[in-house]
Amino acid sequence: MPTVPGAPQLNWVFGAGTRALSEEVSNPFERGCAFFLFGALQQFFFDGNEKMVRCYLSKDGTEMMAVLRECHPGE
């Protein structure tokens, strides 16, 4: 999807996708795997790329865990 200020379409897709995963996939492991694939496909975290490079190089996922936590309602 194109990058637009505020990312309204991307936010809608993220919300719809996470709701569907919560409602339709009861197994936590399968839901986690499905979320990974969903996120990889949609590339929600384009602004986290520089943080991912630091994660790859340092093997410290703290910064990226914070990015992912921000994207999960209720955490």
N, CA, C and O atoms as a Maestro MAE file, in Angstrom:
{
 s_m_m2io_version
 :::
 2.0.0
}

f_m_ct {
 s_m_title
 :::
 protein
 m_atom[300] {
  # First column is atom index #
  i_m_mmod_type
  r_m_x_coord
  r_m_y_coord
  r_m_z_coord
  i_m_residue_number
  s_m_chain_name
  s_m_pdb_residue_name
  s_m_pdb_atom_name
  i_m_atomic_number
  :::
  1 25 0.832 -1.184 0.000 1 A "MET " " N  " 7
  2 3 0.000 0.000 0.000 1 A "MET " " CA " 6
  3 2 0.878 1.250 0.000 1 A "MET " " C  " 6
  4 15 1.976 1.249 0.557 1 A "MET " " O  " 8
  5 25 0.391 2.296 -0.619 2 A "PRO " " N  " 7
  6 3 1.187 3.522 -0.637 2 A "PRO " " CA " 6
  7 2 1.303 4.134 0.758 2 A "PRO " " C  " 6
  8 15 0.410 3.984 1.592 2 A "PRO " " O  " 8
  9 25 2.403 4.817 0.993 3 A "THR " " N  " 7
  10 3 2.617 5.500 2.260 3 A "THR " " CA " 6
  11 2 1.914 6.853 2.192 3 A "THR " " C  " 6
  12 15 2.216 7.675 1.326 3 A "THR " " O  " 8
  13 25 0.980 7.077 3.103 4 A "VAL " " N  " 7
  14 3 0.271 8.355 3.180 4 A "VAL " " CA " 6
  15 2 0.283 8.821 4.633 4 A "VAL " " C  " 6
  16 15 0.348 7.994 5.543 4 A "VAL " " O  " 8
  17 25 0.222 10.108 4.862 5 A "PRO " " N  " 7
  18 3 0.237 10.628 6.236 5 A "PRO " " CA " 6
  19 2 -0.866 9.997 7.092 5 A "PRO " " C  " 6
  20 15 -2.028 9.934 6.692 5 A "PRO " " O  " 8
  21 25 -0.474 9.541 8.261 6 A "GLY " " N  " 7
  22 3 -1.428 8.936 9.184 6 A "GLY " " CA " 6
  23 2 -1.770 7.490 8.872 6 A "GLY " " C  " 6
  24 15 -2.355 6.804 9.710 6 A "GLY " " O  " 8
  25 25 -1.422 7.017 7.697 7 A "ALA " " N  " 7
  26 3 -1.623 5.635 7.254 7 A "ALA " " CA " 6
  27 2 -3.025 5.092 7.534 7 A "ALA " " C  " 6
  28 15 -3.150 4.018 8.123 7 A "ALA " " O  " 8
  29 25 -4.098 5.812 7.125 8 A "PRO " " N  " 7
  30 3 -5.444 5.354 7.464 8 A "PRO " " CA " 6
  31 2 -5.784 3.975 6.904 8 A "PRO " " C  " 6
  32 15 -6.371 3.154 7.608 8 A "PRO " " O  " 8
  33 25 -5.423 3.710 5.650 9 A "GLN " " N  " 7
  34 3 -5.735 2.408 5.056 9 A "GLN " " CA " 6
  35 2 -4.915 1.297 5.712 9 A "GLN " " C  " 6
  36 15 -5.436 0.219 5.999 9 A "GLN " " O  " 8
  37 25 -3.642 1.563 5.943 10 A "LEU " " N  " 7
  38 3 -2.781 0.578 6.592 10 A "LEU " " CA " 6
  39 2 -3.272 0.286 8.006 10 A "LEU " " C  " 6
  40 15 -3.272 -0.867 8.436 10 A "LEU " " O  " 8
  41 25 -3.688 1.323 8.729 11 A "ASN " " N  " 7
  42 3 -4.232 1.121 10.078 11 A "ASN " " CA " 6
  43 2 -5.513 0.303 10.042 11 A "ASN " " C  " 6
  44 15 -5.740 -0.535 10.914 11 A "ASN " " O  " 8
  45 25 -6.356 0.540 9.033 12 A "TRP " " N  " 7
  46 3 -7.597 -0.238 8.912 12 A "TRP " " CA " 6
  47 2 -7.271 -1.712 8.651 12 A "TRP " " C  " 6
  48 15 -7.853 -2.602 9.272 12 A "TRP " " O  " 8
  49 25 -6.343 -1.961 7.733 13 A "VAL " " N  " 7
  50 3 -5.950 -3.339 7.410 13 A "VAL " " CA " 6
  51 2 -5.376 -4.024 8.650 13 A "VAL " " C  " 6
  52 15 -5.692 -5.182 8.923 13 A "VAL " " O  " 8
  53 25 -4.539 -3.315 9.396 14 A "PHE " " N  " 7
  54 3 -3.952 -3.885 10.608 14 A "PHE " " CA " 6
  55 2 -5.051 -4.250 11.608 14 A "PHE " " C  " 6
  56 15 -5.055 -5.357 12.147 14 A "PHE " " O  " 8
  57 25 -5.972 -3.332 11.855 15 A "GLY " " N  " 7
  58 3 -7.058 -3.594 12.797 15 A "GLY " " CA " 6
  59 2 -7.937 -4.756 12.359 15 A "GLY " " C  " 6
  60 15 -8.265 -5.628 13.162 15 A "GLY " " O  " 8
  61 25 -8.316 -4.767 11.093 16 A "ALA " " N  " 7
  62 3 -9.160 -5.857 10.578 16 A "ALA " " CA " 6
  63 2 -8.437 -7.191 10.656 16 A "ALA " " C  " 6
  64 15 -9.030 -8.208 11.015 16 A "ALA " " O  " 8
  65 25 -7.164 -7.183 10.320 17 A "GLY " " N  " 7
  66 3 -6.389 -8.426 10.343 17 A "GLY " " CA " 6
  67 2 -6.200 -8.967 11.744 17 A "GLY " " C  " 6
  68 15 -6.351 -10.168 11.973 17 A "GLY " " O  " 8
  69 25 -5.868 -8.089 12.691 18 A "THR " " N  " 7
  70 3 -5.663 -8.569 14.063 18 A "THR " " CA " 6
  71 2 -6.978 -9.028 14.685 18 A "THR " " C  " 6
  72 15 -6.997 -9.986 15.457 18 A "THR " " O  " 8
  73 25 -8.084 -8.344 14.351 19 A "ARG " " N  " 7
  74 3 -9.395 -8.815 14.844 19 A "ARG " " CA " 6
  75 2 -9.709 -10.199 14.287 19 A "ARG " " C  " 6
  76 15 -10.160 -11.081 15.017 19 A "ARG " " O  " 8
  77 25 -9.470 -10.385 12.999 20 A "ALA " " N  " 7
  78 3 -9.740 -11.690 12.375 20 A "ALA " " CA " 6
  79 2 -8.884 -12.785 13.015 20 A "ALA " " C  " 6
  80 15 -9.373 -13.883 13.282 20 A "ALA " " O  " 8
  81 25 -7.615 -12.485 13.258 21 A "LEU " " N  " 7
  82 3 -6.757 -13.487 13.899 21 A "LEU " " CA " 6
  83 2 -7.263 -13.820 15.299 21 A "LEU " " C  " 6
  84 15 -7.278 -14.987 15.690 21 A "LEU " " O  " 8
  85 25 -7.674 -12.815 16.049 22 A "SER " " N  " 7
  86 3 -8.171 -13.045 17.404 22 A "SER " " CA " 6
  87 2 -9.454 -13.870 17.398 22 A "SER " " C  " 6
  88 15 -9.652 -14.727 18.259 22 A "SER " " O  " 8
  89 25 -10.311 -13.609 16.435 23 A "GLU " " N  " 7
  90 3 -11.608 -14.284 16.380 23 A "GLU " " CA " 6
  91 2 -11.546 -15.667 15.737 23 A "GLU " " C  " 6
  92 15 -12.337 -16.545 16.082 23 A "GLU " " O  " 8
  93 25 -10.621 -15.867 14.815 24 A "GLU " " N  " 7
  94 3 -10.645 -17.085 14.010 24 A "GLU " " CA " 6
  95 2 -9.534 -18.088 14.301 24 A "GLU " " C  " 6
  96 15 -9.626 -19.240 13.877 24 A "GLU " " O  " 8
  97 25 -8.493 -17.679 15.011 25 A "VAL " " N  " 7
  98 3 -7.373 -18.590 15.284 25 A "VAL " " CA " 6
  99 2 -7.225 -18.720 16.794 25 A "VAL " " C  " 6
  100 15 -6.708 -17.817 17.452 25 A "VAL " " O  " 8
  101 25 -7.674 -19.829 17.336 26 A "SER " " N  " 7
  102 3 -7.686 -19.989 18.796 26 A "SER " " CA " 6
  103 2 -6.345 -20.441 19.369 26 A "SER " " C  " 6
  104 15 -6.028 -20.128 20.517 26 A "SER " " O  " 8
  105 25 -5.564 -21.165 18.592 27 A "ASN " " N  " 7
  106 3 -4.280 -21.656 19.080 27 A "ASN " " CA " 6
  107 2 -3.263 -20.518 19.115 27 A "ASN " " C  " 6
  108 15 -2.983 -19.919 18.076 27 A "ASN " " O  " 8
  109 25 -2.698 -20.201 20.300 28 A "PRO " " N  " 7
  110 3 -1.777 -19.061 20.397 28 A "PRO " " CA " 6
  111 2 -0.555 -19.171 19.488 28 A "PRO " " C  " 6
  112 15 -0.118 -18.173 18.915 28 A "PRO " " O  " 8
  113 25 -0.002 -20.375 19.352 29 A "PHE " " N  " 7
  114 3 1.165 -20.541 18.484 29 A "PHE " " CA " 6
  115 2 0.802 -20.269 17.032 29 A "PHE " " C  " 6
  116 15 1.518 -19.556 16.328 29 A "PHE " " O  " 8
  117 25 -0.311 -20.839 16.587 30 A "GLU " " N  " 7
  118 3 -0.753 -20.622 15.209 30 A "GLU " " CA " 6
  119 2 -1.102 -19.159 14.970 30 A "GLU " " C  " 6
  120 15 -0.814 -18.619 13.901 30 A "GLU " " O  " 8
  121 25 -1.722 -18.511 15.962 31 A "ARG " " N  " 7
  122 3 -2.063 -17.095 15.838 31 A "ARG " " CA " 6
  123 2 -0.782 -16.252 15.711 31 A "ARG " " C  " 6
  124 15 -0.730 -15.315 14.914 31 A "ARG " " O  " 8
  125 25 0.243 -16.590 16.498 32 A "GLY " " N  " 7
  126 3 1.515 -15.879 16.408 32 A "GLY " " CA " 6
  127 2 2.172 -16.064 15.050 32 A "GLY " " C  " 6
  128 15 2.684 -15.108 14.467 32 A "GLY " " O  " 8
  129 25 2.158 -17.285 14.551 33 A "CYS " " N  " 7
  130 3 2.735 -17.551 13.226 33 A "CYS " " CA " 6
  131 2 1.956 -16.808 12.144 33 A "CYS " " C  " 6
  132 15 2.543 -16.220 11.236 33 A "CYS " " O  " 8
  133 25 0.634 -16.840 12.249 34 A "ALA " " N  " 7
  134 3 -0.200 -16.150 11.268 34 A "ALA " " CA " 6
  135 2 0.031 -14.637 11.327 34 A "ALA " " C  " 6
  136 15 0.056 -13.969 10.294 34 A "ALA " " O  " 8
  137 25 0.200 -14.099 12.543 35 A "PHE " " N  " 7
  138 3 0.466 -12.666 12.660 35 A "PHE " " CA " 6
  139 2 1.808 -12.320 12.020 35 A "PHE " " C  " 6
  140 15 1.933 -11.303 11.338 35 A "PHE " " O  " 8
  141 25 2.801 -13.163 12.241 36 A "PHE " " N  " 7
  142 3 4.106 -12.925 11.616 36 A "PHE " " CA " 6
  143 2 3.970 -12.862 10.093 36 A "PHE " " C  " 6
  144 15 4.491 -11.949 9.453 36 A "PHE " " O  " 8
  145 25 3.267 -13.838 9.522 37 A "LEU " " N  " 7
  146 3 3.101 -13.873 8.068 37 A "LEU " " CA " 6
  147 2 2.287 -12.675 7.579 37 A "LEU " " C  " 6
  148 15 2.617 -12.073 6.558 37 A "LEU " " O  " 8
  149 25 1.234 -12.334 8.301 38 A "PHE " " N  " 7
  150 3 0.404 -11.178 7.972 38 A "PHE " " CA " 6
  151 2 1.241 -9.897 7.998 38 A "PHE " " C  " 6
  152 15 1.163 -9.079 7.081 38 A "PHE " " O  " 8
  153 25 2.036 -9.731 9.049 39 A "GLY " " N  " 7
  154 3 2.876 -8.545 9.168 39 A "GLY " " CA " 6
  155 2 3.956 -8.486 8.101 39 A "GLY " " C  " 6
  156 15 4.251 -7.416 7.569 39 A "GLY " " O  " 8
  157 25 4.546 -9.630 7.789 40 A "ALA " " N  " 7
  158 3 5.579 -9.670 6.752 40 A "ALA " " CA " 6
  159 2 4.983 -9.316 5.389 40 A "ALA " " C  " 6
  160 15 5.613 -8.623 4.590 40 A "ALA " " O  " 8
  161 25 3.777 -9.793 5.131 41 A "LEU " " N  " 7
  162 3 3.119 -9.507 3.863 41 A "LEU " " CA " 6
  163 2 2.786 -8.021 3.734 41 A "LEU " " C  " 6
  164 15 3.060 -7.406 2.703 41 A "LEU " " O  " 8
  165 25 2.202 -7.452 4.774 42 A "GLN " " N  " 7
  166 3 1.738 -6.063 4.715 42 A "GLN " " CA " 6
  167 2 2.832 -5.042 5.009 42 A "GLN " " C  " 6
  168 15 2.682 -3.868 4.669 42 A "GLN " " O  " 8
  169 25 3.920 -5.462 5.630 43 A "GLN " " N  " 7
  170 3 5.047 -4.592 5.976 43 A "GLN " " CA " 6
  171 2 4.591 -3.364 6.768 43 A "GLN " " C  " 6
  172 15 4.868 -2.224 6.393 43 A "GLN " " O  " 8
  173 25 3.884 -3.627 7.873 44 A "PHE " " N  " 7
  174 3 3.367 -2.559 8.717 44 A "PHE " " CA " 6
  175 2 4.467 -1.720 9.347 44 A "PHE " " C  " 6
  176 15 4.257 -0.544 9.644 44 A "PHE " " O  " 8
  177 25 5.609 -2.299 9.548 45 A "PHE " " N  " 7
  178 3 6.634 -1.660 10.362 45 A "PHE " " CA " 6
  179 2 7.726 -1.027 9.529 45 A "PHE " " C  " 6
  180 15 8.907 -1.123 9.863 45 A "PHE " " O  " 8
  181 25 7.330 -0.375 8.438 46 A "PHE " " N  " 7
  182 3 8.321 0.231 7.561 46 A "PHE " " CA " 6
  183 2 9.184 1.248 8.290 46 A "PHE " " C  " 6
  184 15 10.347 1.440 7.936 46 A "PHE " " O  " 8
  185 25 8.627 1.902 9.308 47 A "ASP " " N  " 7
  186 3 9.401 2.889 10.045 47 A "ASP " " CA " 6
  187 2 10.354 2.233 11.045 47 A "ASP " " C  " 6
  188 15 11.171 2.916 11.662 47 A "ASP " " O  " 8
  189 25 10.255 0.945 11.202 48 A "GLY " " N  " 7
  190 3 11.127 0.232 12.118 48 A "GLY " " CA " 6
  191 2 12.337 -0.379 11.444 48 A "GLY " " C  " 6
  192 15 13.123 -1.068 12.096 48 A "GLY " " O  " 8
  193 25 12.504 -0.141 10.146 49 A "ASN " " N  " 7
  194 3 13.602 -0.781 9.419 49 A "ASN " " CA " 6
  195 2 14.962 -0.466 10.021 49 A "ASN " " C  " 6
  196 15 15.793 -1.361 10.181 49 A "ASN " " O  " 8
  197 25 15.200 0.812 10.360 50 A "GLU " " N  " 7
  198 3 16.498 1.150 10.958 50 A "GLU " " CA " 6
  199 2 16.660 0.435 12.280 50 A "GLU " " C  " 6
  200 15 17.764 0.015 12.626 50 A "GLU " " O  " 8
  201 25 15.574 0.291 13.027 51 A "LYS " " N  " 7
  202 3 15.631 -0.428 14.298 51 A "LYS " " CA " 6
  203 2 15.904 -1.909 14.055 51 A "LYS " " C  " 6
  204 15 16.610 -2.545 14.839 51 A "LYS " " O  " 8
  205 25 15.346 -2.469 12.965 52 A "MET " " N  " 7
  206 3 15.608 -3.872 12.651 52 A "MET " " CA " 6
  207 2 17.075 -4.085 12.318 52 A "MET " " C  " 6
  208 15 17.649 -5.101 12.710 52 A "MET " " O  " 8
  209 25 17.689 -3.161 11.612 53 A "VAL " " N  " 7
  210 3 19.113 -3.297 11.294 53 A "VAL " " CA " 6
  211 2 19.910 -3.364 12.591 53 A "VAL " " C  " 6
  212 15 20.799 -4.205 12.726 53 A "VAL " " O  " 8
  213 25 19.598 -2.481 13.555 54 A "ARG " " N  " 7
  214 3 20.303 -2.506 14.838 54 A "ARG " " CA " 6
  215 2 20.052 -3.832 15.557 54 A "ARG " " C  " 6
  216 15 20.959 -4.378 16.185 54 A "ARG " " O  " 8
  217 25 18.829 -4.350 15.469 55 A "CYS " " N  " 7
  218 3 18.493 -5.634 16.091 55 A "CYS " " CA " 6
  219 2 19.313 -6.764 15.460 55 A "CYS " " C  " 6
  220 15 19.859 -7.609 16.169 55 A "CYS " " O  " 8
  221 25 19.395 -6.774 14.143 56 A "TYR " " N  " 7
  222 3 20.172 -7.810 13.454 56 A "TYR " " CA " 6
  223 2 21.643 -7.761 13.865 56 A "TYR " " C  " 6
  224 15 22.263 -8.792 14.126 56 A "TYR " " O  " 8
  225 25 22.187 -6.549 13.916 57 A "LEU " " N  " 7
  226 3 23.610 -6.407 14.209 57 A "LEU " " CA " 6
  227 2 23.943 -6.690 15.672 57 A "LEU " " C  " 6
  228 15 24.964 -7.311 15.969 57 A "LEU " " O  " 8
  229 25 23.086 -6.237 16.582 58 A "SER " " N  " 7
  230 3 23.379 -6.379 18.013 58 A "SER " " CA " 6
  231 2 22.820 -7.659 18.620 58 A "SER " " C  " 6
  232 15 23.250 -8.083 19.692 58 A "SER " " O  " 8
  233 25 21.862 -8.272 17.933 59 A "LYS " " N  " 7
  234 3 21.138 -9.446 18.456 59 A "LYS " " CA " 6
  235 2 20.343 -9.085 19.720 59 A "LYS " " C  " 6
  236 15 20.030 -9.953 20.535 59 A "LYS " " O  " 8
  237 25 20.020 -7.788 19.871 60 A "ASP " " N  " 7
  238 3 19.220 -7.296 20.994 60 A "ASP " " CA " 6
  239 2 17.870 -6.865 20.442 60 A "ASP " " C  " 6
  240 15 17.787 -5.890 19.696 60 A "ASP " " O  " 8
  241 25 16.819 -7.581 20.802 61 A "GLY " " N  " 7
  242 3 15.486 -7.310 20.285 61 A "GLY " " CA " 6
  243 2 14.672 -6.328 21.101 61 A "GLY " " C  " 6
  244 15 13.491 -6.131 20.816 61 A "GLY " " O  " 8
  245 25 15.268 -5.704 22.111 62 A "THR " " N  " 7
  246 3 14.519 -4.820 23.011 62 A "THR " " CA " 6
  247 2 13.796 -3.708 22.260 62 A "THR " " C  " 6
  248 15 12.610 -3.467 22.488 62 A "THR " " O  " 8
  249 25 14.496 -3.045 21.382 63 A "GLU " " N  " 7
  250 3 13.911 -1.922 20.648 63 A "GLU " " CA " 6
  251 2 12.758 -2.383 19.752 63 A "GLU " " C  " 6
  252 15 11.720 -1.724 19.696 63 A "GLU " " O  " 8
  253 25 12.928 -3.494 19.060 64 A "MET " " N  " 7
  254 3 11.867 -3.995 18.189 64 A "MET " " CA " 6
  255 2 10.694 -4.565 18.982 64 A "MET " " C  " 6
  256 15 9.551 -4.487 18.530 64 A "MET " " O  " 8
  257 25 10.955 -5.128 20.141 65 A "MET " " N  " 7
  258 3 9.847 -5.591 20.988 65 A "MET " " CA " 6
  259 2 8.965 -4.405 21.364 65 A "MET " " C  " 6
  260 15 7.742 -4.538 21.417 65 A "MET " " O  " 8
  261 25 9.569 -3.251 21.623 66 A "ALA " " N  " 7
  262 3 8.784 -2.050 21.940 66 A "ALA " " CA " 6
  263 2 7.940 -1.623 20.739 66 A "ALA " " C  " 6
  264 15 6.781 -1.242 20.903 66 A "ALA " " O  " 8
  265 25 8.512 -1.685 19.528 67 A "VAL " " N  " 7
  266 3 7.765 -1.343 18.321 67 A "VAL " " CA " 6
  267 2 6.565 -2.277 18.179 67 A "VAL " " C  " 6
  268 15 5.450 -1.825 17.923 67 A "VAL " " O  " 8
  269 25 6.794 -3.572 18.345 68 A "LEU " " N  " 7
  270 3 5.704 -4.539 18.203 68 A "LEU " " CA " 6
  271 2 4.665 -4.366 19.302 68 A "LEU " " C  " 6
  272 15 3.466 -4.481 19.045 68 A "LEU " " O  " 8
  273 25 5.108 -4.094 20.511 69 A "ARG " " N  " 7
  274 3 4.177 -3.898 21.636 69 A "ARG " " CA " 6
  275 2 3.255 -2.718 21.365 69 A "ARG " " C  " 6
  276 15 2.070 -2.774 21.692 69 A "ARG " " O  " 8
  277 25 3.782 -1.653 20.775 70 A "GLU " " N  " 7
  278 3 2.971 -0.474 20.443 70 A "GLU " " CA " 6
  279 2 1.864 -0.807 19.457 70 A "GLU " " C  " 6
  280 15 0.836 -0.132 19.420 70 A "GLU " " O  " 8
  281 25 2.072 -1.839 18.665 71 A "CYS " " N  " 7
  282 3 1.094 -2.219 17.641 71 A "CYS " " CA " 6
  283 2 0.046 -3.200 18.140 71 A "CYS " " C  " 6
  284 15 -0.880 -3.534 17.402 71 A "CYS " " O  " 8
  285 25 0.168 -3.660 19.351 72 A "HIS " " N  " 7
  286 3 -0.757 -4.654 19.893 72 A "HIS " " CA " 6
  287 2 -1.630 -4.012 20.953 72 A "HIS " " C  " 6
  288 15 -1.143 -3.660 22.028 72 A "HIS " " O  " 8
  289 25 -2.924 -3.855 20.662 73 A "PRO " " N  " 7
  290 3 -3.803 -3.246 21.668 73 A "PRO " " CA " 6
  291 2 -3.864 -4.078 22.939 73 A "PRO " " C  " 6
  292 15 -3.932 -5.306 22.890 73 A "PRO " " O  " 8
  293 25 -3.841 -3.412 24.044 74 A "GLY " " N  " 7
  294 3 -3.960 -4.107 25.333 74 A "GLY " " CA " 6
  295 2 -2.640 -4.505 25.949 74 A "GLY " " C  " 6
  296 15 -2.631 -5.069 27.043 74 A "GLY " " O  " 8
  297 25 -1.542 -4.241 25.308 75 A "GLU " " N  " 7
  298 3 -0.223 -4.614 25.875 75 A "GLU " " CA " 6
  299 2 0.459 -3.404 26.427 75 A "GLU " " C  " 6
  300 15 1.572 -3.505 26.944 75 A "GLU " " O  " 8
  :::
 }
 m_bond[299] {
  # First column is bond index #
  i_m_from
  i_m_to
  i_m_order
  :::
  1 1 2 1
  2 2 3 1
  3 3 4 2
  4 3 5 1
  5 5 6 1
  6 6 7 1
  7 7 8 2
  8 7 9 1
  9 9 10 1
  10 10 11 1
  11 11 12 2
  12 11 13 1
  13 13 14 1
  14 14 15 1
  15 15 16 2
  16 15 17 1
  17 17 18 1
  18 18 19 1
  19 19 20 2
  20 19 21 1
  21 21 22 1
  22 22 23 1
  23 23 24 2
  24 23 25 1
  25 25 26 1
  26 26 27 1
  27 27 28 2
  28 27 29 1
  29 29 30 1
  30 30 31 1
  31 31 32 2
  32 31 33 1
  33 33 34 1
  34 34 35 1
  35 35 36 2
  36 35 37 1
  37 37 38 1
  38 38 39 1
  39 39 40 2
  40 39 41 1
  41 41 42 1
  42 42 43 1
  43 43 44 2
  44 43 45 1
  45 45 46 1
  46 46 47 1
  47 47 48 2
  48 47 49 1
  49 49 50 1
  50 50 51 1
  51 51 52 2
  52 51 53 1
  53 53 54 1
  54 54 55 1
  55 55 56 2
  56 55 57 1
  57 57 58 1
  58 58 59 1
  59 59 60 2
  60 59 61 1
  61 61 62 1
  62 62 63 1
  63 63 64 2
  64 63 65 1
  65 65 66 1
  66 66 67 1
  67 67 68 2
  68 67 69 1
  69 69 70 1
  70 70 71 1
  71 71 72 2
  72 71 73 1
  73 73 74 1
  74 74 75 1
  75 75 76 2
  76 75 77 1
  77 77 78 1
  78 78 79 1
  79 79 80 2
  80 79 81 1
  81 81 82 1
  82 82 83 1
  83 83 84 2
  84 83 85 1
  85 85 86 1
  86 86 87 1
  87 87 88 2
  88 87 89 1
  89 89 90 1
  90 90 91 1
  91 91 92 2
  92 91 93 1
  93 93 94 1
  94 94 95 1
  95 95 96 2
  96 95 97 1
  97 97 98 1
  98 98 99 1
  99 99 100 2
  100 99 101 1
  101 101 102 1
  102 102 103 1
  103 103 104 2
  104 103 105 1
  105 105 106 1
  106 106 107 1
  107 107 108 2
  108 107 109 1
  109 109 110 1
  110 110 111 1
  111 111 112 2
  112 111 113 1
  113 113 114 1
  114 114 115 1
  115 115 116 2
  116 115 117 1
  117 117 118 1
  118 118 119 1
  119 119 120 2
  120 119 121 1
  121 121 122 1
  122 122 123 1
  123 123 124 2
  124 123 125 1
  125 125 126 1
  126 126 127 1
  127 127 128 2
  128 127 129 1
  129 129 130 1
  130 130 131 1
  131 131 132 2
  132 131 133 1
  133 133 134 1
  134 134 135 1
  135 135 136 2
  136 135 137 1
  137 137 138 1
  138 138 139 1
  139 139 140 2
  140 139 141 1
  141 141 142 1
  142 142 143 1
  143 143 144 2
  144 143 145 1
  145 145 146 1
  146 146 147 1
  147 147 148 2
  148 147 149 1
  149 149 150 1
  150 150 151 1
  151 151 152 2
  152 151 153 1
  153 153 154 1
  154 154 155 1
  155 155 156 2
  156 155 157 1
  157 157 158 1
  158 158 159 1
  159 159 160 2
  160 159 161 1
  161 161 162 1
  162 162 163 1
  163 163 164 2
  164 163 165 1
  165 165 166 1
  166 166 167 1
  167 167 168 2
  168 167 169 1
  169 169 170 1
  170 170 171 1
  171 171 172 2
  172 171 173 1
  173 173 174 1
  174 174 175 1
  175 175 176 2
  176 175 177 1
  177 177 178 1
  178 178 179 1
  179 179 180 2
  180 179 181 1
  181 181 182 1
  182 182 183 1
  183 183 184 2
  184 183 185 1
  185 185 186 1
  186 186 187 1
  187 187 188 2
  188 187 189 1
  189 189 190 1
  190 190 191 1
  191 191 192 2
  192 191 193 1
  193 193 194 1
  194 194 195 1
  195 195 196 2
  196 195 197 1
  197 197 198 1
  198 198 199 1
  199 199 200 2
  200 199 201 1
  201 201 202 1
  202 202 203 1
  203 203 204 2
  204 203 205 1
  205 205 206 1
  206 206 207 1
  207 207 208 2
  208 207 209 1
  209 209 210 1
  210 210 211 1
  211 211 212 2
  212 211 213 1
  213 213 214 1
  214 214 215 1
  215 215 216 2
  216 215 217 1
  217 217 218 1
  218 218 219 1
  219 219 220 2
  220 219 221 1
  221 221 222 1
  222 222 223 1
  223 223 224 2
  224 223 225 1
  225 225 226 1
  226 226 227 1
  227 227 228 2
  228 227 229 1
  229 229 230 1
  230 230 231 1
  231 231 232 2
  232 231 233 1
  233 233 234 1
  234 234 235 1
  235 235 236 2
  236 235 237 1
  237 237 238 1
  238 238 239 1
  239 239 240 2
  240 239 241 1
  241 241 242 1
  242 242 243 1
  243 243 244 2
  244 243 245 1
  245 245 246 1
  246 246 247 1
  247 247 248 2
  248 247 249 1
  249 249 250 1
  250 250 251 1
  251 251 252 2
  252 251 253 1
  253 253 254 1
  254 254 255 1
  255 255 256 2
  256 255 257 1
  257 257 258 1
  258 258 259 1
  259 259 260 2
  260 259 261 1
  261 261 262 1
  262 262 263 1
  263 263 264 2
  264 263 265 1
  265 265 266 1
  266 266 267 1
  267 267 268 2
  268 267 269 1
  269 269 270 1
  270 270 271 1
  271 271 272 2
  272 271 273 1
  273 273 274 1
  274 274 275 1
  275 275 276 2
  276 275 277 1
  277 277 278 1
  278 278 279 1
  279 279 280 2
  280 279 281 1
  281 281 282 1
  282 282 283 1
  283 283 284 2
  284 283 285 1
  285 285 286 1
  286 286 287 1
  287 287 288 2
  288 287 289 1
  289 289 290 1
  290 290 291 1
  291 291 292 2
  292 291 293 1
  293 293 294 1
  294 294 295 1
  295 295 296 2
  296 295 297 1
  297 297 298 1
  298 298 299 1
  299 299 300 2
  :::
 }
}
